Amino acid sequence: MSIGTQISSYLIPRAIWESGYESTPPLALPARDALDIERRWRKGVILRNEAKRYAICCKRMQGIVRELEIRRAPIPHSYVWKSYEHTERGAPRALAYLAFFEYLRRFYEPNRQGAGAADPGPKGLKYDRIEAIFQPPGQRLVAYLNLLSQVKSESRLPEMCLKAISRAEVLPIGFKVSPAECDAALRQRHSLASKCAELDCGLVDVVELV
């Protein structure tokens, strides 16, 4: 991943997500198509050009949220994860977010043992959409928030942040982020997801090079 990577996180109210805004189409349509592809992948069904279609869906969602911003739709201001060169105010940068969430996807095993659960489910986060660039409003967003809350409450979180910076493949050779910045990235992402749940919004990330 380039050190020039910047991410803008947009909170999209459910009404706009499902019905669009003026002439801007709803996000629900490309999101549904992308989730259908993910569902087939989980079942081991790999259709021709499926990965390309998935990328098109994600790109379409990113284009829609940019259009909503240009049209001054009634959506909250986006949160910007700055590129590597920006260090002002101590805010976590995009690479810290990407590095820590890559670590979670590859190595973290959440506690899935609910009350009376006979099958705790898979150990890792392969199918938990922890790095997905979109989270639809509703149950999926709540599940995402609950997962972040579990990570945030881990007693070994400092150790996880330390491991993330040494194991993350997303970090270019010679460039580092700190464990404290990884911790801040998790807390910022949790804050965004919490706000989404509170306001009944979906979440879309726009990734770009600056």
C-alpha positions in Angstrom: 0.0 0.0 0.0 1.3 3.4 -0.9 2.3 5.9 1.8 0.1 8.4 -0.1 -3.0 6.4 0.7 -5.8 8.5 2.2 -9.2 7.2 3.3 -12.4 9.2 3.7 -15.1 7.5 5.8 -18.7 8.6 5.1 -21.7 8.0 7.3 -24.8 7.6 5.1 -28.3 7.8 6.7 -30.5 4.7 6.0 -33.1 6.7 4.0 -30.4 7.9 1.5 -28.7 4.5 1.5 -31.9 2.7 0.6 -33.6 5.4 -1.6 -30.9 7.7 -2.9 -30.9 11.5 -2.9 -32.4 13.5 -5.8 -30.9 12.0 -8.9 -28.2 10.1 -7.0 -29.0 6.4 -6.9 -29.2 4.4 -3.7 -26.2 2.6 -2.3 -28.3 -0.4 -1.4 -28.2 -1.7 -5.0 -24.4 -2.1 -5.5 -24.1 -3.1 -1.8 -26.6 -5.9 -2.3 -24.7 -7.1 -5.4 -21.4 -7.0 -3.5 -22.8 -8.9 -0.6 -24.3 -11.6 -2.9 -20.8 -12.1 -4.3 -19.3 -12.3 -0.8 -22.0 -14.9 0.0 -21.0 -17.1 -3.0 -17.4 -16.8 -2.1 -18.1 -18.1 1.5 -19.8 -21.1 -0.1 -16.8 -21.7 -2.4 -18.7 -20.7 -5.5 -16.2 -18.7 -7.7 -17.8 -17.4 -10.9 -15.9 -16.0 -13.9 -15.0 -12.3 -13.5 -16.6 -12.3 -10.0 -13.7 -10.4 -8.4 -13.9 -7.7 -11.1 -17.6 -7.4 -10.6 -17.1 -7.0 -6.9 -14.5 -4.3 -7.5 -17.0 -2.5 -9.8 -19.6 -2.6 -7.0 -17.2 -1.1 -4.5 -16.1 1.6 -6.9 -19.7 2.5 -7.7 -20.5 2.9 -4.0 -17.4 5.2 -3.6 -18.6 7.2 -6.6 -22.1 7.6 -5.1 -20.9 8.9 -1.8 -18.6 11.4 -3.5 -21.6 12.5 -5.6 -23.7 12.9 -2.4 -21.0 15.1 -1.0 -20.9 17.3 -4.1 -24.7 17.6 -4.1 -24.6 18.7 -0.5 -26.8 15.9 0.6 -27.8 15.8 4.3 -25.0 13.5 5.4 -22.5 14.0 8.3 -19.0 15.3 7.4 -16.6 12.5 6.4 -13.8 11.5 8.7 -10.4 11.6 6.8 -7.6 9.2 7.6 -4.7 11.2 6.4 -1.8 9.8 4.4 1.6 8.8 5.9 3.2 12.3 5.6 0.6 13.9 7.8 1.3 13.8 11.6 -0.7 16.8 12.8 -2.8 16.6 16.0 -1.7 13.0 16.6 -4.7 11.6 14.6 -4.2 8.0 13.4 -3.2 7.9 9.7 -4.6 5.6 7.0 -1.7 3.2 7.1 -2.1 2.7 10.9 -5.7 1.8 10.3 -4.9 -0.5 7.4 -2.1 -2.2 9.3 -4.0 -3.0 12.4 -7.1 -4.2 10.7 -5.0 -6.4 8.4 -3.6 -7.9 11.6 -7.1 -8.5 13.0 -8.2 -10.2 9.8 -5.2 -12.5 9.7 -4.5 -13.3 13.3 -7.3 -12.3 15.7 -9.7 -15.0 17.0 -12.8 -13.4 18.6 -14.8 -15.1 21.4 -17.9 -16.3 19.7 -19.1 -18.5 22.6 -22.6 -17.1 23.3 -24.9 -18.3 26.0 -25.7 -21.9 25.2 -24.1 -21.8 21.8 -23.4 -25.3 20.5 -21.3 -24.1 17.6 -19.1 -21.1 18.3 -18.4 -20.7 14.6 -15.1 -20.1 12.8 -12.1 -19.0 14.9 -10.7 -16.2 12.7 -12.2 -13.2 10.9 -12.0 -14.4 7.3 -15.8 -13.9 6.9 -16.4 -11.0 9.3 -15.8 -8.2 6.8 -13.4 -6.5 9.2 -11.6 -4.7 6.3 -14.7 -4.2 4.1 -15.0 -0.7 2.6 -18.7 -0.6 3.3 -21.0 -1.6 6.2 -24.8 -1.4 5.5 -27.0 0.1 8.1 -28.8 -2.3 10.4 -27.8 -5.7 11.7 -24.5 -5.9 9.7 -23.4 -2.5 11.1 -24.3 -3.6 14.7 -22.4 -6.9 14.3 -19.4 -4.9 13.1 -19.7 -2.6 16.1 -19.9 -5.5 18.5 -16.8 -7.0 17.0 -14.9 -3.8 17.3 -16.1 -3.5 20.9 -14.7 -6.9 21.7 -11.3 -6.0 20.2 -11.3 -2.7 22.1 -11.9 -4.5 25.4 -9.1 -7.0 24.9 -6.6 -7.1 27.8 -3.9 -8.0 25.3 -4.6 -5.1 23.0 -1.2 -3.4 23.6 0.5 -6.7 22.6 -1.8 -6.9 19.5 -0.9 -3.4 18.4 2.8 -4.2 18.8 2.5 -7.3 16.7 0.4 -5.5 14.0 3.3 -3.2 13.1 5.8 -6.0 12.7 3.5 -8.4 10.8 1.4 -6.1 8.6 2.1 -6.7 4.9 0.4 -3.4 4.0 3.2 -1.3 5.4 5.8 -0.3 2.7 9.4 -1.4 3.5 11.1 1.2 5.7 7.9 2.9 6.9 6.5 2.4 10.4 3.5 3.3 12.5 3.5 3.1 16.3 1.5 0.7 18.5 -0.2 3.8 20.0 -1.3 4.9 16.6 -2.8 1.4 15.9 -4.7 1.7 19.2 -5.9 5.2 18.2 -7.0 3.8 14.8 -9.1 1.1 16.5 -10.7 3.6 18.8 -11.5 6.0 16.0 -13.0 3.2 13.9 -15.1 2.1 16.9 -16.3 5.7 17.4 -17.4 5.9 13.7 -19.2 2.6 14.0 -20.9 3.8 17.2 -22.1 6.9 15.6 -23.4 4.9 12.6 -25.4 2.7 15.0 -26.7 5.8 16.9 -27.8 7.6 13.8 -28.9 4.5 11.8 -26.3 5.1 9.1 -24.3 2.9 6.8 -20.5 3.4 6.4 -18.5 3.7 3.2 -14.8 4.3 2.8 -13.3 6.1 -0.2 -9.7 5.1 -0.7 -7.5 7.3 -2.8 -3.9 8.4 -3.4 -3.0 12.0 -2.6 
